[in-house]
């Protein structure tokens, strides 16, 4: 007598916790990393920006996400990995560009945004921050210079970024 056989069970892949966004400028000499000049040439500064953007996008490409979007001021280049959608930046100041970014990328899922020059980011760190949105309305990654490196919203609302508090 043989033992009954059962079909192997597989657990469904859990839905991703968030969509990931990178806001960036095309790494063009004279438009990026301008504070590095004159110690570096505009071409060297742009090369550094391209490398930082490529590293950031590689981390995003490897992180779990519903959708991965590059919100770009400029045109995509060889540094863009497969699987990352590109949309154009809109708006003037940073507040307007961030508000449009969240509005344009909103597909009804939480959104996690990072900048193009985020050397500390890893796929695991992005997953942790996205997962934190299960129990929090927002996540924030403050930077040492007073800015931020990450902003995540469980229910994206562009008005939060346009309002003057």
Secondary structure, DSSP 8 states (H G I E B T S, - for coil): ----------------S-EEEEEEE---TTTSSGGGTTTS-HHHHHHHHHHHHHHHHHHHHHS--S-EEEEEES---TT--TT-EEEE---SSHHHHHHHHHHHH-SSS-EEEEES--TT--HHHHHHHHHHTTT-SEEEEE-TTSSEEEEEESS--THHHH---
